[in-house]
Amino acid sequence: MIWTVLQVALGGALGASSRYLTGVAAVRLLGQGFPFGTLIVNVVGSFLMGLLFVVLTERGQQGAMPFLLTGVLGGFTTFSAFSLDAMTLFQKGQVGLALVYVLASVVVSILALALGLMVAKGAVA
């Protein structure tokens, strides 16, 4: 168990560093008017999550999943895990549940962020 946690931690450090560098590069190349860095990591991370999930599963290399999927891609973007969860529900034929999950995740997360902002501003004031 401790080895798996260390794999996730190392992968997370690599993924988070990659996310930061992608964001810096996006601002330098594309400017600050739109969150291109976030969009890029979400799209690339989701693509890589799908690709690696299938490749690792079909090759019987699920042992690499904690490092690559949870660690590297989780540190790079949690949106990739969200995308995989939503697609898994959809592929299981649970379309309604998948839609509820997507809508709830997006709407509730934005509301939670707004609440956090309000609480923090109230605590500072």
C-alpha positions as CSV (number, residue, x, y, z in Angstrom):
1,M,0.0,0.0,0.0
2,I,2.8,2.5,0.9
3,W,4.5,1.8,-2.5
4,T,1.2,2.6,-4.3
5,V,0.8,5.9,-2.3
6,L,4.4,6.8,-3.2
7,Q,3.7,6.1,-6.9
8,V,0.7,8.4,-6.8
9,A,2.7,11.1,-5.0
10,L,5.5,11.0,-7.5
11,G,3.1,10.9,-10.4
12,G,1.2,13.8,-8.9
13,A,4.3,15.9,-8.6
14,L,5.2,15.3,-12.2
15,G,1.6,16.0,-13.4
16,A,1.2,19.2,-11.3
17,S,4.6,20.4,-12.6
18,S,3.5,19.7,-16.2
19,R,0.2,21.5,-15.6
20,Y,2.1,24.6,-14.3
21,L,4.5,24.6,-17.3
22,T,1.6,24.1,-19.7
23,G,-0.2,27.1,-18.2
24,V,3.0,29.3,-18.4
25,A,3.5,28.3,-22.0
26,A,-0.1,28.9,-22.9
27,V,0.0,32.5,-21.5
28,R,3.3,33.2,-23.3
29,L,2.1,31.8,-26.6
30,L,-1.7,32.7,-26.6
31,G,-2.0,35.6,-24.1
32,Q,-4.1,36.0,-20.9
33,G,-7.5,36.8,-22.4
34,F,-8.8,33.3,-22.1
35,P,-7.9,30.3,-19.9
36,F,-6.2,28.4,-22.7
37,G,-3.8,26.6,-20.2
38,T,-6.7,25.1,-18.3
39,L,-8.5,24.1,-21.5
40,I,-5.4,22.5,-22.9
41,V,-4.7,20.4,-19.8
42,N,-8.4,19.3,-19.6
43,V,-8.6,18.2,-23.2
44,V,-5.1,16.6,-23.3
45,G,-5.5,15.0,-19.9
46,S,-8.9,13.5,-20.9
47,F,-7.5,12.2,-24.2
48,L,-4.5,10.6,-22.4
49,M,-6.8,9.1,-19.7
50,G,-8.9,7.3,-22.3
51,L,-5.8,6.2,-24.3
52,L,-3.9,4.9,-21.3
53,F,-6.9,3.3,-19.6
54,V,-7.5,1.1,-22.7
55,V,-3.8,0.4,-23.4
56,L,-3.0,-0.5,-19.8
57,T,-6.1,-2.6,-19.3
58,E,-5.7,-4.5,-22.6
59,R,-2.0,-5.2,-21.8
60,G,-2.8,-6.3,-18.3
61,Q,-0.7,-3.5,-16.8
62,Q,-3.2,-2.2,-14.3
63,G,-0.3,-1.9,-11.8
64,A,0.8,1.2,-13.7
65,M,-2.5,2.9,-13.2
66,P,-1.9,4.5,-9.8
67,F,1.2,6.2,-11.1
68,L,0.0,7.2,-14.5
69,L,-3.8,7.7,-14.2
70,T,-4.2,8.8,-10.6
71,G,-0.8,10.4,-10.1
72,V,0.4,12.0,-13.4
73,L,-2.9,12.7,-15.0
74,G,-4.6,13.4,-11.6
75,G,-1.9,16.0,-10.9
76,F,-2.1,17.3,-14.5
77,T,-5.9,17.6,-14.5
78,T,-8.7,16.1,-12.3
79,F,-11.0,16.7,-15.3
80,S,-9.6,13.6,-16.9
81,A,-10.8,11.4,-14.0
82,F,-14.1,13.2,-14.1
83,S,-14.3,12.5,-17.9
84,L,-13.5,8.8,-17.4
85,D,-16.1,8.4,-14.7
86,A,-18.8,10.1,-16.8
87,M,-18.0,7.9,-19.8
88,T,-17.9,4.7,-17.8
89,L,-21.4,5.4,-16.6
90,F,-22.5,6.2,-20.1
91,Q,-21.0,3.0,-21.5
92,K,-22.7,1.0,-18.8
93,G,-26.0,2.3,-20.2
94,Q,-26.6,4.6,-17.3
95,V,-27.1,7.6,-19.4
96,G,-29.4,9.4,-17.0
97,L,-27.0,8.9,-14.1
98,A,-24.1,10.0,-16.3
99,L,-25.9,13.3,-17.1
100,V,-26.8,13.8,-13.4
101,Y,-23.1,13.2,-12.6
102,V,-21.9,15.7,-15.2
103,L,-24.4,18.4,-14.3
104,A,-24.0,17.9,-10.6
105,S,-20.2,18.0,-10.8
106,V,-20.1,21.1,-12.8
107,V,-22.9,23.1,-11.1
108,V,-22.2,22.0,-7.5
109,S,-18.5,22.6,-8.0
110,I,-19.1,26.1,-9.2
111,L,-21.5,26.7,-6.4
112,A,-18.9,25.4,-3.9
113,L,-16.3,27.7,-5.3
114,A,-18.7,30.6,-5.0
115,L,-19.4,29.6,-1.4
116,G,-15.7,29.4,-0.7
117,L,-15.2,32.8,-2.1
118,M,-18.0,34.3,0.0
119,V,-16.8,32.5,3.2
120,A,-13.2,33.7,2.6
121,K,-14.3,37.3,1.9
122,G,-16.5,37.2,5.0
123,A,-13.6,35.9,7.1
124,V,-11.3,38.6,5.8
125,A,-13.7,41.4,6.3
